[in-house]
Amino acid sequence: MGRYRIPFNKPSLVGSEMEYVRQAAEAPRLGGNGPFTQKCEQLLEALLGVDRCLLTASGTDALGMAALLLDVKAGDEIVVPAFTFPSTVNAFASRGARPVFIDIRPDTLNMDESRLEALLTPNTKALVPVHYAGVGCEMDTIMDIASAHGVAVVEDNAHGLFAEYREQPLGTFGILAAQSFHETKNLTCGEGGALLISDDASIDRAEFLIEKGTDRRRFQRGQVPAYTWVEVGSSNPPSEIQAAFLYGQLEQRQCVQERRRQIFERYEALLRPHAETLGLQLPTVPLHCVQSYHMFYVVLPTEALRDRAIRAMKDKEILSVFHYMPLHLSAVGRRYGAQRCPVTESVSSRLLRLPFYVTLSAGEQEEVVEALLAAVSAVRASE
């Protein structure tokens, strides 16, 4: 990453992170569920309106806890987009569930809700919508289908913290949702996540699971005289160092989101005049959605053109990236049977993500766009 003048991502200090880290380091204990952990959880609960928020060591850990809370087991089926990161599927497949891959919409690149009902069987345990790029899936339809069939909804909201669908925060529709605070996310602590719980009945058990299967949190609150093993659990909380850093970022959430909005809108303004002529598909944000400004991507006409654009930017020391490889075509995905997701296959081969971080300057954005347009224009002119 260091050899690029304009990297794909660059985490930044935006507030009091280092002062809070110092305070945490000087405190009597550094383990999970200390004062900064509790501050982060309480702030997210208040901002999102969920029953409970539990900080985790990663978004992957949050998804894993969701699978445990749903008692996912061999024979269960989980409907999940083919266009997502493997963590979304690993949480459920690791417990024996069979992923059923659903294709994506060609506009928002989210789960295609029109294909959903046909994929459900008596073995369907949960639906896992992924809010790609922080733009909400069509949650009205998804929740109606889930309710009609009696299946749970677990949102993978790694991209979508503080985004909204019809004025409701993403991550608050399903009974459970996972957040990520990985270094590439809008707000970060390097590695980190959160499990959002919108189901009172799951709170106690979630607290047992996150604390190695013990009722330690009840003990800390003075509810029991000693804590003991009450559930098969794990150790999922982040350290106080991570929570302290995250709290400093969360305090500056409005400034961060505003800066990312400016960056997104500048990319849009620079590229929109050329999109139709050059065959570029830019992000779609429906009017009933408020996005999180997590990324800016371009879908190019062909894979060869996408790859040429990546090389052209690398020549100028600019790092752009592509993702995701279609999960249903991966070595692991093929084990679950032949599944067709043509939109995923097409988009995956042509999508390009542009550099996006809060200190990205207007001049640097112009360099990125200039390199991209030059590569595409050169190919178009030779056709």
Secondary structure, DSSP 8 states (H G I E B T S, - for coil): -TT-SB-S------SSHHHHHHHHHHSS--SSSSHHHHHHHHHHHHHHT-SEEEEES-HHHHHHHHHHHTT--TT-EEEEESSS-HHHHHHHHTTT-EEEEE-B-TTT-SB-GGGTGGG--TTEEEE--B-GGG----HHHHHHHHHHHT-EEEEE-TT-TT-EETTEETTSSSSEEEEE--TTSSS--SS-EEEEE--HHHHHHHHHHHBTTB-HHHHHTTSSSS--B-S---B----HHHHHHHHHHHHTHHHHHHHHHHHHHHHHHHHHHHHHHHT-B-----TTEE------EEE-S-HHHHHHHHHHHHHTTB--B-----GGGSTTGGGG-----HHHHHHHTTEEE----TT--HHHHHHHHHHHHHHHHHHHHH-
